Amino acid sequence: MTTTTDRPTARPVAAAAPPRVDVAALENLLLGQYAQLRREARAVTADPFFHKIDGQSVAEHRERVLTQLRRLEAEHDVLRSFPTHLGGADDHGGSLARFEELVAGDPSLQIKAGVQWGLFASAILHLGTQHHHDTFLSDAMHLQVPGAFAMTEAGHGSDVASIGTTAEYDAQTQEFVIHTPFRAAWKDYLGNAAVHGTAAVVFAQLVTAAPDGPRVNHGVHAFYVPIRNPRTMEFLPGIGGEDDGVKGGLNGIDNGRLHFTHVRVPRTNLLNRYGDVAPDGTYSSPIKSPGRRFFTMLGTLVQGRVSLDGAAANASKIALAIAVTYANQRRQFAGGTGDEVVLLDYGQHQRRLLPLVADAYATAFAHEELLAAFDEVFSGRGDTPENREDLETLAAALKPTSTWNALRTLQECREACGGAGFMAENRLTGLHADLDVYVTFEGDNTVLYQLVAKRLLGDYAKALKVTQADRGDLARFVVDRVTDAAMHRTPLIRAVQTLGDRGDARRSVGRLRDTQTQRDLLTDRVETMVAHVAQALAPARKMSPEKAADLFNAHQHELIEAARAHAERVQWEAFTRAVERVEDPGTKQVLTWVRDLFGLTLVERNLAWYLVNGRLSAGRARTVTSYIERLLARLRPHAQDLVDAFGYGPEHLRAPIASGQEQERQDEARAYYRAQRASGDAPIPEKHLTR
């Protein structure tokens, strides 16, 4: 017989402790492989000398940024991407990681540095040969020659291959004659062109005539052209220009226009790594295809897109750190306890900001992989045509995604901070104005997405081993894909999902939070969209060029949406790989929730597509939104940790609303009302009076 004292005592099951974030470890993960270089760059931008001063005139801002640039060159490590024998470090990825951080000081400084070292000097390095390195590069690196990158023309924009400026070779004098034949061929939007530049790398149509041969246009090539007298800063003969004037942002950069009237430069000023002209006018190139030669030359300048992707990611982080910190301190409207409620405790406020935090994490992790790919190619370790093409496609996918997301994030953060967010001192409006043009330069975002879509279509065809003579296989494959899509649209597939879930939301949630399920949903959308566009464009092969162009134009939107879906999938995959590297269990759990929030927000944003194409049942589609709400509640306690892990201190944010002063105001107000209530002197609200 067992007495009561012999019976085992029932112990209450302890609730699982909520996960905790190791903020320092998460910060290291976000800083990536160039963590130390990023920290060094952030130490630079912590110096007030490198901060933007709101309210300066355009002229004052321009001169301040030039002074900042000179100090960067004199005192800080800004030449890492250049060869060691010239004072660099041959560190291409590390160099960009440092430059991207300058956005915290002043985006104008980051972009002007990019113009000088990332465009002007890099064009000399990558498009030139030893003569150009010996003659021009040192002065460009050390800011003895501030330079412009004269590619864009007013009349052609992103269509670089069609620019109007010409460079015709004169064999009698062994000179190139640079000429702007009409107004729309003026070079425009050029940093350093309005005031500071004394030389430019000018892109022009190269025209030559070999002995007894016809005049031939060899396409776009680059030339080193002096543009101003460095002592007087007056334009040299034959060169003219205008100041672009006040812009919507980035007014610390002296953007301007240039035009050329029969300006002569020596034959050796042709940057001739990919195409050369002999004294007698004979043209030669190691790349026989004019099209491939053109894209190879432009590909050497991909670093601009890579750096914009990183700078946009950093701007998003800064905005979110400001907005989330403010939302954790600012109180508004009385809650059930009588106290006013912290903004971030409101469900809609969480909906506004936390998915953007997830976007910022996805952008940061994808950017680290882009930096690694960039360094692999430009270091020479993996410089193959295939890797260069992959790098260009990845940059063309991520730069539009991150820059558009940065504008969306900055605007949402501004609104989430109310009137305080509109004050210039809190930086959100200024960052939005400065980042606005990021979606346009270094490749218009829409055009870049088209490049990505064409690559997706090309890979789709290659995967089928399609040749011009083997269209039947493509047709059969397209039929198979369309049949598959039609099957998904039938009630049968949706019924299978419903039966599998058995009406239990928990079963549905379990499937949606599964990594492979998210991967399948995102991947299937990309592949199906590409297949549909391929089917729609297939008749173009038998059409005249005019009708083929019309057909392509009719499906342009679908192409761009397919590219966007591909870029978002790339970000999700990078995020997933980052989660797998986390060792701390609490941090891993929270980061997994953030990844799920990112992935399922993408699905929710495109629920119409998933429903129309039968990829989700109505029940499971509803569960997407309900699980997102659950994730928001789980992430609410970790919101501050997640933005603190971005690693930006008050000296980088420089926003009074994120400085702690809002917390002081709120504490003062709460103490006042508590004391008033405790004293019994508080007036009675009229609605509490009994009649």
N, C-alpha and C positions, 0 to 999 in steps of 0.2 A: 504494500500500500504506500502510495506516495503522498507525503504531506504537502501542504501548500508551500512550505519553505523549500521543498525539494524541486518544485516546478521551476523551469527556466523562466526568467523574467523577460517579458516581451519588451523589446527595445524599439523605440520609434525609429523609423527609417529616416536618416538624415537627408535633408534636401541637398541636391547637388549644388556645390558652390558655383556661383556665376563665374564665367570665365573672366580673366583679367588680361589686359593687353600689356605686354612688355614694350613700352613706348620707345625706349632706346634701341631695342633690337629691331623694331619695326622701322624706325628711322633709318637704321643702317641698311635694311633691305631696300627701302625706297631710294636711298642715295646710290645704291648699285655699285658697280665695279670701280667707279671713279669717285668714291665717297670722299677721300681725302682732298682731291682736287676741288670737289664741289664745296667742301667746308672752307677751303682756302679762298675760293671765289666769294663765298658768303661773308667771309671776314672783310673782304674788300668792299662789298656793297653795304656793310654795316657802317662804313666810314661816311659821315655826313657830306664829305667832299664829293661823293659820287651819287648823292641823292638829287632827285628832281626838285626844283623849287617852283611851286605853282604860282602863277601870276607874272612870271617873267615875260618880257616881250620876246617876239620871235628872234630878233637879233641877239638879245642877251642869252637866250636859251641855246642858240647855235654856238656862240662863242664859249659858253660854259661846257658844252659837250665836247667841243674840240680840245679844250684845256684838259678835260677829264681823260680824253683819249690819249693825249700826250703823256699824262701822268701814268696811265696804264702801261704804255709802252716803256716808260723809263723805270718804273718801279715794280711792275708785276709781270707775271709769267703769261704773256699773251701770244707768244710765238711758238707754241708747242707743236703745231702742225707742220712747221717748216723743217727742212733737213738740219741735222745736227751740225754739219760743217758751216751752216749759215747762222748758227746760234739757236736753232730750234731743238726739238726733241723727237721728231718723227712720230709724234703721238697724236694721231688724228682724232680718235675718239675722246681722249682726255681734253684736247683743245676745245672741242665743241661743248663738252660738259661744263667747262669753265665759262665759256661765252654765254651759254644759256642762262646762267645764274645772274648775269648783269641786268636782266629784266627787273630784278628786285630793286635795283638802284634807280634806273630810269630806262624804260624801253628804248628811248632815243639813243642812249649810249650803247645798248646792246646792238641795235640795228646799224648805227654808224660804224661800230667795230666790225660788224659783219660785212659792211660795204668795203672797208679798207683792207681787212685781212682775209675775209672769207670769199670776197668776190674779186676785187682789183688785184691784190697780191697773189691770191690763189690762181687766178687766171694766168698770170705770168708764170707761176710755178708749174701748173698742170698742162697748159696749152703751149707754153714756150719750151725752148731747148737751152742748152748750156749758155749760148750767147746772151739770151734774155735774162737768165739767172745771174750771170756775171754783170750785166749792164744795168738792169732795171730793178732787180728783186730786192736788193739790200735797202735801197732808198724807199721802196714801197713798204717793206717790213718795218722800218724804223721811222716812218711818218715824215721822212724828208720830202717825200712826194705824196701828198694826199691825192687819192685817185678816184675816178668814177668808173662805173661799169656800164658802158653805153651799149646796151642791147635793145631794150624796149623802145618801140617807136609808137608815136601817137596813133598812126593809122593801122597798126597791125597787132598791137597788144601781145597776146599769148602766141600768135602765129609767127614765131621767130623765123621760120624758113622762108617767109614771104617778105621780109623787110626790104625797104626800098633803097637804103644807102648802099652805094657801090664803092669798090676799091679796084680800079682798073690799073693794070700794070703797064708802065711805060718802059720798054726795053732800052730806049735811047738814053734815058737818065738813070735807069735801074731804080725807079721809085714807084710807089703806089700812089694813085691820085684818089683821095677820099672825097666823095661828093654826095650831097643830099639833093636829089633831083626835084623834090616837091615838098610842100609843107607837111604832109602827113608822114613823111619819112624823117622828120625831126626826132632825135632821141629825147625821150621824156621820162619824168619821174626819177631822175638819176640822183642818188645821194652824192654829195660832194661837188655836184656840178654847178650849183648856183653861186657859191662863194669860195669854197676852200680848195677845190681840186685844181691841180696843175698839170695833170695828165689823165688819160682815160684809156681803157681797153675798149676799142670800138669794134663792134660786129658789123660786117658789111658783106655784100655779095662780091666774091672774088672773080674778076674778069681778066682773062689772059688771052694772049695770042702767041702760040709757038711760031717759030720761023716758017713763013709760007703757009701758016695754018689759019683757020677761022677764029674769030673771037668766041671764047667759050666762057660761060658762067659756071664756075665750080661750086657754087653755093656759098653758104655763110661761113666766114672765117673771121678770126680775131686779129686786131692790129693794135700795137702800142702807139698812141698818138699824144704828144704834148699839146696842151690846150691853153695854158696861160703862162705869161712871163712870171716866174716865181718871185721876182723882186717887186714888180709893179702890180701883179695880179690882174693885169689886163689880158683880154683874149689875144691869142696870136693871130697873125694875118690869115684870113679865110675862115676863121672860126667865130661863131656867134652863139648867143644863147639868151635864155631868160630865166628868171627866178620863178619857180612854181608858186611861190607865195605861201600864204597861211593855209594849212591843211586841217583836216578833222582831228588829227593827232600827230604824234611824232614830230613836233615842230622844232625839236632840237637838231634835226637833220636838214641840211640845206639842199633840198631837192630842186632840180632845175632841168632845163632843156638845152640841148646842144644841136647845132647844125654846122655843116662843112661845105665850103665852096672851093672845090678843086685844091684841097689841102694835100701837099706832097709829104710823104714820109719815106725813108729808105726802105729798100727791098728787105733788109734784115729786120725791119720792125714787124713783119708778119710773124705771128706766134705760130711756129711751123712744126709743132710736134706731129700733127695729123695731116698736114698738107704743105708743100713747099713749092716755090717758084724759082727756077734757075735763072741766071742772069739773062739768058736769051728768051725767057718767057715760057719755057717748058714747065708744065705743072706735073707734080708727082705726089703720090700719097701711099702710105702703107696699107690703106683701106680702100679697096677698089670701088665699093658701092657708095655712091654719093649719099644715099639715105642713111646707111649705117655709119658713115663717117660723121654726118651731122649729129646723129644721136650719140655717138661716142664722145664728140666734143662737148655736147651739153651735159652728158653724164658725168664728166669730170667735175661739174659744178653742183652736184647733187647735195653737197653739204649745206647749202642754204636752206633747202627744204628740211633736212634733218635737224638743223638748229632751230628752225621755227617751230617744229613739232615739240622740241624740248622746252623752248621758251613759253609756248602756249600752255604746256603742262604746268610750268612753274607759276604762271600768272593765275591759272585756275586754283592752284593750291593756296596762293596768297589770298585770293578773294574768299575762298572757303574758310580759311583760318580766321579771317576777319568776321565773316558772317556767322559762323558757328559759335565763336567766342562771344560775340554780341548776343546771339540768341540764347546762350546759356546764362546770361546775366540780366538782360532786359526783361522786365515784367510788365504785363498788361492784362487788364480785366481780372476781377476777383474770382477766385476759384471756390471750391467747396469749403476750404479751411478759412476763408476770409482773406487770406493773403492773395496778392496778385500772382498770376501764373507766369512762370518763365516761358518765353516764346517757344523754345524748342520742345516744351512739353505738349504743345498743340500738335495734333496729328497732321494737319495740313502743312505746318512749318517743317515737320520731319519729311513730309512728302516733297517739299520744295528743295531741301538741301541735301538730305542723305543720299538720294540717288546720284546727285552731282558729286558727292564725295566718292561714291563708288566709281563714277566715270573718271575722276581724277586719278584714282589708284590704277584703273585699267590703262589709262593713257600713260602713266609713269612707267608701268612695267613693260608696256609695248615699246615705249621709247628706249628703254635700256637695251632691248633686243635690237632695235634699229641702230643704236649707237654701236653695238657689237658688230653688226653686219657691216656698217660703214667702216669701222676700223679694220675689219678683216680684209676688205677690198683695198682701202687706201694705204694700208701698211705694206701691201704687196703679198701678205701671207696667203690670201685667197683671191687674188686678182685674176679672175677668169671672166670671159664674156658672159657666161651663165650667171656667175655671182653678181656681176655688175648689173645685169638685167633684173635679177631678183632684188637687188638693193634699190634700184630706181623705182621698181614697182611698189616695194614696201614703203619707200618715202612718199610716193605719189598717193598711196592709200592712207597713210597715217597723218600727213600734214593737213589735208582738208578736215579729217575727222577731229583732230585735236584743236585746230584753230576755230572751227565752227563751234565746237563744244566750249571753248574758252569764252567766246562771246555770249553764248547762252548762259554759262555759269556766272559771268560777271554781271549780266543783266538780272538774273534771278537773285544773286546775292545783293545787288543794289536794292531791289524791291523788298527783299526780306529784311533789310535794315531800315526800311521806311525813309522818312525824311533825312535821318542821319546819314543814310547811304548816299544821298544826293549831294552831301557836302564834299567839296573838293578835298578837304583835309583828310577824309577817310578813304581816299584813293580809288574807290571803285569806279567812279565815272571817268577819272583820268586814265585808268588802266583800260577801260572799255574803249575810250577814244583812241588810245595808242595801239591797242591790239586789233582794231577794226580792219586795218589794211593788211593784216597778216593773212587774211583769207584771199587776198588778191595777188600780192607779189610773191616772187619765187614760184610762179605758176598759179594761175587762177584755179580755185578749188574745183569748180565744175569741170574745167579742162583736165585737171589731174585725175579726177574720177573717171573721165572718159578713157584716159590712157590705161588706167587699171582695168576697166571693163574690156578694152581691146585685148589686154594680156590674158584676162580670164577666158575670153573667147578663143584666143590662140592656144592656150593650154588645153582647153576643152577639145579642140580639134586634134592637137597632138596626142592626147590621151587615146583618141580613137584611131590614131595612125592614119589620119585622113590626108590624102593628097588630092590634087586637082582632078586626077583621073579616078578617084575612089569615092565619089560623092554618095554612092549607094549606101556604104556603111554608115555615113553620117545620117542619112535620111532614116535608115532603120533604127539607129540609136535614138534619134529624136522621137521617132514613133514610140519606142519603148519608154522613153522618159515621159512623154505625154500620156501614154497609157497608164503609167505608174501614177502620175498626177491625177488622172481621171479616177483611178481606183480610190485614191485617198479622198476624193471629193464625194464618194458614194456614202450613203448612210452606214454601210457595213463597217468601215474602218472606225467611224465615230462610235458605232455601237460596241465594237470591241473595246475601245477605251472605256466606255461607260461600264461595260460588264466587268472589265478588269478592276475598275475602281469600286464597283459594287455599291455605288451611291455613297461611299465613305470618303469624305474630304481628306481624311488623313492618308488614305492610300494614294490619292491623287497628288497630295503634297509630297509624299515620299518619293514619287516618281519625278516630280518637277525639281526637287532639290538634288536629285542624283546627277553627278557630273556628266555621265555619258548621255543622259537624257537631254541636258542643256546643250551639250556638244552636237547631238543629233539634230535638235531643233534648229540651231543656228546654221549648221552645215547644210542641212537639207534645203533650207531657204535659199542659200547662195546657189547651190547646184541646180535647183529647180528653176530659179530665175535666169541663170545663165543658159540652161537648156532651152527655155522658152524663147529667149532672145535669139539664140542660135537658129532655132527653127524659123522664127520670123524673118531673119536676115538671109537665110539660105538662098532665096530666089535672086538676091543681089548679084550673084556670080554670073548670071545670064543676062543681066540688065545692062543698059548703057550707063556710063558714069553718072549722068544726070539723074536717071531714075534710081540708081543705086544710092546716090547721095540723099535723095528724097526719102527712100525707104529707111536708111540709117537715121535720118532726122526724125522720122515718125516714131522711132523706138529709142530715141536718145534718153528720155526720162527713165525708161526701164533699165538701160545700160548703167545710168548713174546710180540708180537705186541698188542694182546688183553689186556695184563697186562699193557702195556704202555698207551694204550687208557684209561683204567680204572683209572690209576694214574692221568692222565691229567684231566679227568672228576672230580676226587676228588679235585684237585687243583681249578678247575673252580667253583665248588660248594662252597668251602671255601671262595674264592674271593667274590662270590655273597653274601654270608652271611655277610662278612665284609662290603661290600657296603651298605647293609641294615642298618647297625649300625651307619652310618655317619649321623650327623644332619645338619651340615653346607651345604646349598644348592650348593654353588659353588664347594666345595670340593667333594660333592656327585656326581655332574655332571662330573667333571674331572675323578674321580675314576671310574665312570660307563664307560666312554670312554676307560679307561685303561683296564677294565674288558672285554669290547667288543673287544678290540684289542687282548687281550690274547685268547679269545674264537674263534674269527674268524681267527686268525693266525693258530690255531690248525686245523680248517676246511680247510683253504687254503693249509696247509701242506699235507693234506690228500684228496685233491680234486679228485684225481684219484679214490679213493675208493668211494667217494660219487657219482661220475658220473657213475662208473661201476655198482654200486649197486642201481642206480636210485633214490638216495635220493635227488639229486639236478638236476634241468634242466641246460642245458648249459648256458642259460641266467642268471639264478640266480647264477651259479658258477662264471660267469664273474663279477657279482655284488659283490661277496665276496671280490675280489681283489680291485675293485674300491672303495668300502666302507673302506677297510683298508687304502687306500691312503688318503681318506678323514679324517679318524681318525688320521693319522699321522700329517696332517696339523693342525688339531684342538689341538693336544697335543704338537705341537712344542713350543708354548709360555710357556707351563707349565713344560717343560722337566727339567729345573734346580730345580724348586720347588719339583718335584717328587723325584729327587735324594737327594736333601737337606733333605727331610723328612726321609731319611734313618737314619739320626741322627749322622753321622760320621763327626767329625771335621778334620781340617788339621793335628792334632796330631795323628789321626787314619789313614788317607789316606797316609801321608808322601810321596807324589809324587810331585816333583817340578812342573810338568806340570799342577797340579791342585791347586797350591798354590797361584795363582794370578800373578806369574812372566810372564806367557805367555801373559796375558792381558797387563802388563807393556811393554813388547816387542812390541806388536802390536800397542799400543798407541804411543810409541816412533817412530815406523816406519811411522805410518799415519801422525803424526805431522811433521816429517821430509819432507815427500813428499808434504804435504799441504803448508808448508813454502816455499819449493822450487818452487811450482807452483805460489804461491802468489808473489814471488820476481821476477818472470819472467826469472829466471836463469835456469829453467828446460830445458834440451835438448829436441829437437823435435824428436819424434820417426820417424824413416826413412819412415815407411809406411804412415805417414801423410804428407810427402813432396809432393807438386804438381809438376808435370813434365811439 
